[in-house]
Amino acid sequence: MTARPTKRIPVALRSATTLTIATLLLAACAAPGPTTPAPTLPAPAPTLPAPTPTLPAPAPTLPAPTSVPTSAVSPPPFACTEIVGRPGTVPIARISGFAVANEAGIGRITFTFRPNGIVAAIPQVEIRPRTPPFTKDPSGLPLNVAGTAFVVITLQGGTALDDNFNSTFEGPFDVTPGGSPIVEVKRAGDFEAVSSWVVGLDGTPCVRILPFDGTSRLVIEIQEK
């Protein structure tokens, strides 16, 4: 058999084809790829002002304590030559203080008691005019008190001893205040939770008990008739 002659591609055509392919490849490389959008960042949180510190309310200004308890109730009138009394708030009130003073013609006797929990402790009280002689309770020994007129204060349930007979108040129990109308006060006794006190005066006494003021204090006022 006779071989078929091979068809030759002209050199110029091959060169043109090669150039075209190269140009397309370069164009493909130079073409920009798809653009990736930049991530969107959240807006910064607004800056809040620092909270204003809350200051505690100022403590209330309390009035200065006075020697005489104040009360919204007007005191009763003075009673002369008769018995004055008042029931207590508790069966037993332990004495923790005792004071006597004369001021502007009025004598003032103040008993202070230990509070009974949240209850103001005040014993039953009776005040009556008396004349000498006086004796100590329970011994019966004589008790001399200066003055020209006298009243006796009896505290039913008012005592300066606890359940073990220890003192809740060390005294003094006998007081000479100076001035008028009270000349002298002496404790006559403290026995079986009943204490008695003899008050010597320089004139006929008129007596009143100040109203409750919410504290464990008993205040007795005396003036001359």
C-alpha positions, 0 to 999 in steps of 0.5 A: 500500500502507498502511505497517505501523505501527512497534511502539514499545518502552516507555521504562521497559522500555528503561531497565531493560534498559540498567541490567541490561547496565551492572550486568553490565559493572560486575560483570565488571570488578570480578570478580578475575582468576585468581591467579598463584601467587608463584614459589617461591624455592629455600632459601638454601644452608647456610653452611659453616664455613671449612676449617681450614688444614693446617699443615706437619708440624714439621721433625724435630729433628736431633742436633747433630753430634759429632766422632766418627761414631756407628754402630749397629755396635760398634767392633772391639777394638784390635789391637796389633803387627799390620797392620789394614786394610779394603777401600774403597767406591770406587776413588778417594776425594778427601780434603776434610778431615783432623783429629787429636786426643787425648782421654781417652788415645785418639788419633783420626785422621779423614779426610773425603772427597768423596761419590761421588754417593749413595755414601759414598766411603771408600778402602782403608786399611792401618795397619802398625807401622813404624820409622824412617827415613822418606822422602817419596814420590815424592822419597825425601827424609828425613821426620822425625817425632817419637815413640818408636813409629810406624805408617804409614797407607796409603790406596789410592785416597785422594788430595787431588788431582783428575783435573787434579792440583788440590788437593781439600784444602789442608791442613794435612797435618802436625799436632801435636795435643798430649797423648797418645798421638799426638805428631805426624802427617805426610803422607809422600806423595800419588802416583798416587792413593795417600797415606801418613801417618806417625804418631809416638806416645809408646808401643807403639800399638794400633789400630782402624778404626771401622765405617762410619757411612754418611758419607764419613769414615774414623776411626782410633783409637789407644791405647797398649798 
